């Protein structure tokens, strides 16, 4: 009986200690301190927006919010 209790205790300790080895889940993403309007260098950008132009970025965000994301304007 003491052998089965010792095996059960050893299994419980192994189970508890297995949770201590979990690696952080960061999904491989690296954080950069670049401003959002600086662009990514991708060709898939909104037409008329110039990468690095803050005023153009803000105008496009404002237009997108009014034209496509405003439910009051979409239901008319």
Secondary structure, DSSP 8 states (H G I E B T S, - for coil): -HHHHHHHHHHHHHHHHHGGG-----TT-------GGG--S-S---TT--TT-HHHHHHHHHHHHHHTS-HHHH--
